[in-house]
Amino acid sequence: MVHNSQEPKEHDVSLCGHYKVPADDVVLGELERINQLMVHGRIEQKIDALLDAFEYGQAGLEIIIHSLYDSSIEVREAAYFLLQESTELSAKEVLQEYIPYEFFKCLHTWNGETVMSLCFSISSDWKTLVSVDNGKCNLWDLRTGQLIRTLDIDLQNYDVDDVTDYVNIAFIPDTQTLLIASEGIVSVWDIQTDEIIRIRTLKGNYAGSFATNLLNKTTIYLYRRDRDEYSDFEHPVKIWNLQTGQLVSTIYGHNTGEESDLIINPSEQYLTIMYSHFKDARGFYDIVLKMWDLQTGERIDTFNVPLSKSDKTFFPTLSQDGKTLVTCSVDASIKVWNLQTKKIIHIFQGHQPIFLSPQANILASGGEDNRINTIILWDLIRGEKIHTLQGSAPVAFSTDAKVIVSGGANNTIIVWDLQTGEKLCILEGHSSRIVDIAISPDGKTIVSSSDVSSYFANDATIKVWGV
């Protein structure tokens, strides 16, 4: 029997490069009609054609996938949401690689009453957000935007309008345990149950500013300055066992001066503490790092960062693994230190505010170039500039290092492609300056907070963005 070479076979490709399905002439004709509309039709016709294509199995799915790169954003958005409805493996694989930021919209807005509305923390699973506002701690459902519960904050008679220096909130990584540290008290909450119970309270007689960080699910490190037991220059670090609520040990020996800042950074079995203080009346800073063995409680290393007078800095940054330190200078130069060798590995001519990617391989610096706010991205492996972006602090990196989110002009948020430096989208909605940004590990959710006031607006909101 002689076969007609012009007849379509089961796995042939259509005119537009889409796979056909075994079908009769009617179905083949319908798919061809859809293909022609996707090439020559108006936007409304293309969207209607995509809805029709969804009914034609894998062949129709290939048309929808191809439409993710249509010239019209309306068509691309329709294709994206249709693929989300599909259960086919090919659709799921495409969505894993596709960046949907151009479709992001404001999903929820929470209005604050005071500057403390700027303070928020997000659970590891990105289902719960906790914010502090006007002496209250609110738990929000990130998916629905609904208020879950308001928790008590022990402020010990402090004015609720001046609690910025006295409240800190944090989730223990990979758990549903929330810590609320207020003046003199750390309350530990379990939010994985519908009841949301306070499981214990850690008490102490503390005063002054503090920083909090976590090493694992059972231990918390608190920096406070005790009001009575220690001198004005003594900064103990207290280590608590969260399972028992017992104080394990206290680390002393931080005579840091009246003006100080402390970053506690756990790395393996060691605790690296960094602090800085004024060295002279002209604002010259001194930076010291100390490393402690958590098993023995002994100090195993001290590094006095050798800074010159031109290295006056307000922005020392320590990487999450405690192996890299970045300092800024008044001459807009940035020094990158390898803390294992205690040597400078890079010097960049950039700006001052500094943000490190989670992998500590990309550095973002911000400042003004010819009166335009810019962000410079630096490769810490190759020691070179990657991109210059027209944006401003704050900055947040996605976990997969594909995207960076920054503040923009006119109180906007800008999403950038880290590989190309191209602008993916602009999110508009805040009426005051952006002061904090966070992006979920899967990149599907962005949370931002705005300043409490400006000359023209009193925003003080937290917004959730997504699709």
C-alpha positions as CSV (number, residue, x, y, z in Angstrom):
1,M,0.0,0.0,0.0
2,V,1.3,3.4,-0.9
3,H,1.0,6.1,1.7
4,N,0.4,9.8,0.8
5,S,3.4,11.7,2.0
6,Q,1.3,14.8,2.4
7,E,-1.0,13.3,5.0
8,P,-0.4,14.3,8.6
9,K,1.0,11.6,10.7
10,E,0.3,11.1,14.4
11,H,3.4,13.0,15.6
12,D,3.7,15.6,12.8
13,V,4.2,19.3,13.5
14,S,1.6,21.9,12.5
15,L,2.4,25.0,10.4
16,C,3.1,27.1,13.6
17,G,5.4,24.4,15.2
18,H,2.8,22.9,17.6
19,Y,2.3,19.2,18.1
20,K,-0.9,17.7,16.8
21,V,-3.0,15.1,18.5
22,P,-4.6,12.2,16.8
23,A,-7.8,13.9,15.6
24,D,-10.2,14.1,12.8
25,D,-10.2,16.8,10.2
26,V,-12.6,18.9,12.3
27,V,-10.2,19.1,15.2
28,L,-7.2,19.8,12.9
29,G,-9.1,22.5,11.3
30,E,-10.0,24.1,14.6
31,L,-6.4,24.0,15.8
32,E,-5.4,25.7,12.5
33,R,-8.0,28.4,13.1
34,I,-6.6,29.0,16.6
35,N,-3.1,29.2,15.2
36,Q,-4.1,31.8,12.6
37,L,-5.9,33.9,15.3
38,M,-2.8,33.8,17.5
39,V,-0.8,35.2,14.6
40,H,-3.2,37.7,13.0
41,G,-6.0,38.2,15.5
42,R,-6.8,41.1,17.8
43,I,-6.0,40.9,21.5
44,E,-9.6,39.9,22.4
45,Q,-9.7,37.2,19.6
46,K,-6.4,35.8,20.8
47,I,-7.6,35.4,24.4
48,D,-10.8,33.7,23.2
49,A,-8.7,31.4,21.0
50,L,-6.5,30.5,24.0
51,L,-9.7,29.5,25.9
52,D,-10.7,27.3,23.0
53,A,-7.1,25.8,22.7
54,F,-7.4,24.6,26.4
55,E,-10.0,22.1,25.2
56,Y,-7.6,20.4,22.7
57,G,-5.2,18.4,24.9
58,Q,-1.5,18.6,24.4
59,A,-1.7,20.3,21.0
60,G,-3.7,23.1,22.5
61,L,-1.4,23.3,25.4
62,E,1.6,23.9,23.1
63,I,-0.3,26.9,21.6
64,I,-0.9,28.3,25.1
65,I,2.8,27.8,26.1
66,H,3.9,29.6,22.9
67,S,1.6,32.5,23.8
68,L,3.5,33.2,27.0
69,Y,5.8,35.2,24.8
70,D,3.2,37.1,22.8
71,S,3.7,40.8,22.3
72,S,0.6,41.6,24.3
73,I,0.8,41.5,28.1
74,E,-3.0,40.7,28.2
75,V,-2.4,37.6,26.1
76,R,0.6,36.5,28.1
77,E,-1.4,36.9,31.3
78,A,-4.3,34.8,29.9
79,A,-1.8,32.1,28.8
80,Y,-0.2,32.1,32.3
81,F,-3.4,31.6,34.2
82,L,-4.6,28.9,31.8
83,L,-1.4,27.0,32.3
84,Q,-1.9,27.2,36.1
85,E,-5.3,25.4,35.6
86,S,-3.6,22.6,33.7
87,T,-2.6,19.3,35.4
88,E,-0.2,18.4,32.6
89,L,3.5,17.9,33.5
90,S,4.6,20.0,30.5
91,A,2.6,23.0,31.9
92,K,4.1,22.6,35.4
93,E,7.6,22.5,34.0
94,V,7.1,25.7,32.0
95,L,5.6,27.5,35.0
96,Q,8.6,26.5,37.2
97,E,10.9,28.4,34.8
98,Y,8.6,31.3,33.9
99,I,8.9,34.6,35.7
100,P,5.4,36.1,36.3
101,Y,6.4,39.4,37.9
102,E,4.7,41.5,35.1
103,F,1.4,40.1,36.3
104,F,1.9,41.0,40.0
105,K,-0.8,43.1,41.7
106,C,-1.4,44.3,45.2
107,L,-3.3,41.4,46.9
108,H,-3.6,42.8,50.5
109,T,-2.9,46.0,52.3
110,W,-2.6,46.4,56.1
111,N,-2.7,50.0,57.4
112,G,-0.7,50.9,60.5
113,E,-1.2,53.6,63.1
114,T,2.4,54.3,64.1
115,V,6.0,53.8,62.8
116,M,6.0,50.3,64.3
117,S,3.8,49.2,61.4
118,L,7.1,49.0,59.6
119,C,8.3,46.1,61.7
120,F,7.3,42.7,60.3
121,S,8.5,39.1,60.2
122,I,7.4,36.2,58.0
123,S,7.2,32.5,58.8
124,S,9.5,30.1,56.9
125,D,6.5,28.6,54.9
126,W,5.4,32.2,54.0
127,K,1.9,31.6,55.2
128,T,1.9,33.9,58.2
129,L,3.1,37.5,58.7
130,V,3.5,39.2,62.1
131,S,3.6,43.0,62.4
132,V,4.0,45.3,65.3
133,D,1.8,48.4,65.4
134,N,0.8,50.8,68.2
135,G,1.8,48.4,71.0
136,K,0.0,45.4,69.3
137,C,1.4,42.3,67.6
138,N,-0.8,41.2,64.8
139,L,-0.7,37.8,63.0
140,W,-1.9,37.9,59.4
141,D,-2.7,35.2,56.9
142,L,-0.5,36.0,53.9
143,R,-2.8,34.1,51.5
144,T,-6.2,35.6,52.5
145,G,-5.1,38.8,54.1
146,Q,-7.2,38.1,57.1
147,L,-6.2,38.9,60.7
148,I,-5.6,35.7,62.6
149,R,-5.0,37.0,66.1
150,T,-3.6,39.9,68.1
151,L,-0.9,38.9,70.6
152,D,0.0,40.7,73.8
153,I,3.3,42.6,74.0
154,D,4.7,43.3,77.5
155,L,6.0,46.9,77.3
156,Q,6.5,47.4,81.1
157,N,4.9,50.9,81.1
158,Y,6.7,52.3,78.1
159,D,4.9,54.7,75.9
160,V,3.5,52.7,72.9
161,D,4.4,55.6,70.6
162,D,8.1,55.0,71.4
163,V,8.6,51.3,71.3
164,T,10.8,51.0,68.3
165,D,13.9,50.3,70.4
166,Y,12.1,47.9,72.7
167,V,10.4,45.3,70.4
168,N,11.8,42.7,68.1
169,I,10.0,39.8,66.4
170,A,11.4,36.8,64.7
171,F,10.3,33.3,63.6
172,I,12.6,30.4,64.4
173,P,13.7,29.1,60.9
174,D,11.8,26.0,59.6
175,T,9.4,26.1,62.5
176,Q,6.1,27.7,63.5
177,T,7.6,29.2,66.6
178,L,7.4,33.0,67.0
179,L,9.6,35.1,69.4
180,I,8.5,38.5,70.6
181,A,11.2,40.3,72.4
182,S,10.1,43.4,74.3
183,E,11.7,45.3,77.1
184,G,12.9,42.7,79.6
185,I,10.7,39.8,78.3
186,V,10.9,37.3,75.5
187,S,7.7,35.5,74.9
188,V,7.7,32.3,72.8
189,W,4.6,31.4,70.8
190,D,3.5,28.3,69.0
191,I,1.4,29.3,66.0
192,Q,1.1,25.9,64.2
193,T,-2.1,25.2,66.1
194,D,-5.4,27.0,65.8
195,E,-5.1,28.1,69.4
196,I,-1.8,29.9,69.0
197,I,-0.5,29.5,72.5
198,R,2.3,31.1,74.5
199,I,4.6,28.3,75.5
200,R,7.0,30.1,77.7
201,T,8.4,33.5,78.8
202,L,12.1,34.3,79.2
203,K,12.6,37.1,81.7
204,G,15.6,39.3,82.6
205,N,16.4,42.7,83.8
206,Y,17.7,44.4,80.6
207,A,17.8,47.8,79.1
208,G,19.1,49.4,75.9
209,S,19.0,48.3,72.3
210,F,19.4,44.6,71.3
211,A,19.7,42.3,68.3
212,T,18.3,38.8,68.0
213,N,19.4,35.8,65.9
214,L,18.9,32.1,65.9
215,L,21.1,29.1,65.4
216,N,18.7,26.2,65.6
217,K,15.2,25.2,66.8
218,T,16.2,25.1,70.5
219,T,18.6,28.0,71.2
220,I,18.2,31.8,71.0
221,Y,21.0,34.3,71.4
222,L,20.0,37.6,72.9
223,Y,22.1,40.8,73.2
224,R,21.0,43.2,75.9
225,R,22.6,45.6,78.2
226,D,21.6,44.9,81.8
227,R,20.4,47.8,83.8
228,D,21.9,47.0,87.2
229,E,24.4,44.1,87.0
230,Y,26.8,45.5,84.4
231,S,28.4,48.8,83.6
232,D,27.3,51.1,80.8
233,F,29.9,49.5,78.6
234,E,29.2,45.8,79.2
235,H,27.1,43.9,76.6
236,P,26.4,40.3,77.6
237,V,25.0,37.8,75.2
238,K,22.5,35.4,76.9
239,I,22.0,31.9,75.5
240,W,18.6,30.2,76.2
241,N,17.3,26.7,75.7
242,L,13.9,27.2,74.1
243,Q,12.7,23.7,75.0
244,T,13.1,24.2,78.7
245,G,13.1,28.0,78.9
246,Q,16.3,27.8,81.0
247,L,19.2,30.2,80.7
248,V,22.2,28.1,79.4
249,S,25.0,30.6,79.7
250,T,26.0,34.2,79.4
251,I,28.9,35.6,77.4
252,Y,30.7,38.7,78.7
253,G,33.5,40.9,77.5
254,H,32.0,43.4,75.1
255,N,33.2,46.8,76.2
256,T,31.8,48.5,73.1
257,G,31.1,52.0,74.2
258,E,27.9,54.0,74.5
259,E,27.2,54.1,70.8
260,S,27.2,50.6,69.6
261,D,25.5,48.2,67.2
262,L,25.6,44.4,67.5
263,I,25.0,41.7,64.8
264,I,24.8,38.2,66.1
265,N,25.6,35.7,63.4
266,P,25.6,31.9,64.0
267,S,28.0,29.9,61.9
268,E,28.2,26.1,62.4
269,Q,29.2,25.6,66.1
270,Y,30.5,29.2,66.4
271,L,28.9,32.5,67.3
272,T,30.4,35.5,65.5
273,I,29.6,38.9,67.2
274,M,30.3,42.2,65.4
275,Y,30.0,45.6,67.0
276,S,31.1,49.1,66.1
277,H,31.4,52.3,68.1
278,F,32.7,55.9,67.8
279,K,36.4,56.0,68.1
280,D,36.7,59.8,68.1
281,A,34.6,62.9,68.1
282,R,34.8,63.2,64.3
283,G,32.7,60.0,63.9
284,F,35.5,57.6,63.1
285,Y,34.2,54.1,63.8
286,D,36.0,51.1,65.2
287,I,34.8,47.6,64.2
288,V,35.5,44.5,66.2
289,L,34.5,40.9,65.5
290,K,34.7,38.2,68.2
291,M,34.1,34.5,67.7
292,W,32.9,32.1,70.4
293,D,32.8,28.3,70.7
294,L,29.2,27.6,71.7
295,Q,30.1,24.2,73.2
296,T,32.8,25.5,75.6
297,G,31.7,29.1,75.9
298,E,35.3,30.2,75.2
299,R,36.3,33.0,72.9
300,I,38.4,31.6,70.1
301,D,39.2,34.6,67.9
302,T,39.1,38.4,67.9
303,F,39.5,40.6,64.8
304,N,40.0,44.4,65.2
305,V,39.2,45.5,61.6
306,P,42.1,47.8,60.6
307,L,40.3,50.9,59.3
308,S,41.8,54.2,58.3
309,K,40.2,57.6,59.0
310,S,38.7,57.6,55.5
311,D,37.0,54.3,56.4
312,K,34.4,56.0,58.6
313,T,31.4,53.8,58.1
314,F,27.8,53.4,59.2
315,F,27.1,50.3,57.2
316,P,29.3,47.3,58.2
317,T,27.7,44.1,56.9
318,L,28.4,40.5,57.9
319,S,27.4,37.6,55.7
320,Q,25.1,34.9,57.0
321,D,27.9,32.4,57.2
322,G,30.1,34.7,59.2
323,K,32.9,34.5,56.7
324,T,32.7,37.8,54.8
325,L,32.6,41.3,56.1
326,V,31.9,44.4,54.0
327,T,32.7,48.0,55.1
328,C,32.1,51.4,53.4
329,S,34.2,54.5,53.4
330,V,33.5,58.2,53.2
331,D,35.2,58.3,49.8
332,A,32.4,55.9,48.5
333,S,34.8,52.9,48.4
334,I,33.7,49.4,49.6
335,K,36.1,46.9,51.1
336,V,35.3,43.2,51.1
337,W,37.1,41.2,53.8
338,N,37.7,37.4,54.0
339,L,37.4,36.8,57.7
340,Q,39.2,33.4,57.5
341,T,42.3,35.1,56.2
342,K,41.5,38.6,57.7
343,K,42.5,40.2,54.4
344,I,40.8,42.5,51.9
345,I,39.8,40.5,48.8
346,H,38.1,43.3,46.8
347,I,37.8,47.1,46.8
348,F,34.9,48.6,44.9
349,Q,34.2,52.2,44.0
350,G,30.6,52.4,44.8
351,H,28.1,53.7,47.3
352,Q,27.3,53.2,51.0
353,P,24.2,51.2,51.9
354,I,25.0,47.5,51.5
355,F,23.0,44.3,50.9
356,L,24.4,40.8,50.4
357,S,22.7,38.0,48.6
358,P,21.9,34.9,50.7
359,Q,24.8,33.1,49.1
360,A,27.1,36.1,49.8
361,N,28.3,36.0,46.1
362,I,26.5,39.2,45.0
363,L,26.8,42.6,46.7
364,A,24.4,45.5,46.1
365,S,25.4,49.0,46.9
366,G,23.3,52.1,46.6
367,G,23.7,55.8,46.2
368,E,23.4,58.8,43.8
369,D,25.0,59.2,40.4
370,N,24.5,62.6,38.9
371,R,21.5,63.1,41.3
372,I,19.9,59.8,40.1
373,N,19.5,57.0,42.7
374,T,21.3,53.9,41.5
375,I,22.1,50.4,42.7
376,I,25.4,48.7,41.7
377,L,25.6,44.9,41.7
378,W,29.0,43.4,42.3
379,D,30.2,39.9,41.7
380,L,32.2,38.9,44.8
381,I,33.6,35.8,43.1
382,R,35.1,37.6,40.1
383,G,35.5,40.9,41.8
384,E,33.8,43.0,39.2
385,K,30.7,45.1,38.5
386,I,27.7,43.2,37.1
387,H,24.9,45.8,36.5
388,T,24.0,49.4,37.4
389,L,20.3,49.8,38.1
390,Q,18.2,52.9,38.6
391,G,16.7,52.2,42.0
392,S,17.3,52.7,45.7
393,A,17.4,50.9,49.0
394,P,16.0,48.7,50.4
395,V,17.0,45.7,48.4
396,A,15.9,42.0,48.6
397,F,17.4,39.0,46.7
398,S,15.4,36.0,45.7
399,T,16.7,32.7,47.1
400,D,17.5,31.3,43.6
401,A,19.5,34.5,42.8
402,K,17.4,35.1,39.7
403,V,15.7,38.3,40.8
404,I,16.4,41.4,42.9
405,V,13.7,43.7,44.3
406,S,14.4,47.4,45.1
407,G,12.8,50.6,45.9
408,G,12.1,52.9,43.0
409,A,11.1,56.5,42.2
410,N,7.8,57.9,43.3
411,N,7.4,55.3,46.2
412,T,7.4,52.4,43.7
413,I,8.9,48.9,43.9
414,I,11.0,47.6,41.0
415,V,11.7,43.9,40.2
416,W,14.9,43.3,38.2
417,D,16.3,40.3,36.4
418,L,19.6,39.6,38.1
419,Q,21.1,37.9,35.1
420,T,20.4,40.6,32.5
421,G,19.8,43.7,34.7
422,E,16.5,44.3,32.9
423,K,13.5,45.8,34.6
424,L,10.8,43.1,34.9
425,C,8.0,45.2,36.4
426,I,7.1,48.2,38.5
427,L,4.7,47.9,41.5
428,E,2.7,51.0,42.3
429,G,0.5,51.6,45.4
430,H,2.5,53.0,48.3
431,S,2.2,56.8,48.9
432,S,5.3,57.0,51.1
433,R,9.0,55.9,50.9
434,I,9.6,52.1,50.8
435,V,11.5,51.1,54.0
436,D,11.5,47.3,53.9
437,I,11.1,44.6,51.2
438,A,11.0,40.8,51.4
439,I,10.6,38.2,48.7
440,S,9.4,34.6,49.2
441,P,11.8,31.7,48.4
442,D,9.7,30.7,45.4
443,G,9.6,34.3,44.1
444,K,5.8,34.3,44.0
445,T,5.1,36.8,46.8
446,I,6.6,40.1,47.7
447,V,6.0,42.0,50.9
448,S,6.8,45.7,51.3
449,S,6.3,48.4,54.0
450,S,6.3,52.1,53.6
451,D,7.3,55.0,55.8
452,V,5.0,56.3,58.5
453,S,4.9,59.8,57.0
454,S,6.1,62.3,54.5
455,Y,5.4,65.9,53.6
456,F,2.5,64.8,51.4
457,A,1.3,61.4,52.7
458,N,1.0,59.3,55.8
459,D,1.1,55.8,54.3
460,A,2.4,53.4,57.0
461,T,1.2,50.3,55.2
462,I,2.3,46.8,54.6
463,K,1.4,45.5,51.2
464,V,1.5,41.9,49.8
465,W,2.1,41.5,46.0
466,G,1.6,38.5,43.8
467,V,-0.6,36.9,41.2
